[in-house]
Amino acid sequence: MVLGAGGAGLAAILTACASYGSPTTEAVAEPPAEEPSSDAPEKKPERNKAAAGGGKALADTSDIPEGGGKVFESEKVVVTQPTAGDFKAFSAVCTHAGCTVATVSNNTINCPCHGSKFSIEDGSVADGPAGGPLEEKKISVDGDKIRLA
């Protein structure tokens, strides 16, 4: 009898905890989603990027080692230099579980979450569990600056 009462109490607590916060989370999430859409028609930052010559400078070419690369976490981009002067860019979001890749070494872009590795040459899967390549991103090299295109 004591176990039955304890089980019923536990079920009531778990039910309350499972539903607690759901309406609040949804209500808090809605207003921020509406605010950017009301500001969207201005688009002033995009015009500034275009006027700056093709996008934000990510790095100097000297910052990207030959045969390696660098992850730009805030931009969710990884830039590599497979051979001298040949720069590539890919999404830094792993195609397996959506984690951000963390390092570039031994000719691979490496995800810390489940061990997926991608080629620095074309973003293809070098070692799973990822099933698809990293999305290629467009960059431009202007002098010694690498920019998102």
Summary of the structure (lengths in Angstrom):
residues: 149
radius of gyration: 22.8
end to end distance: 69.3
largest distance: 79.3
contacts: 406
relative contact order: 0.14
helix: 34%
strand: 30%
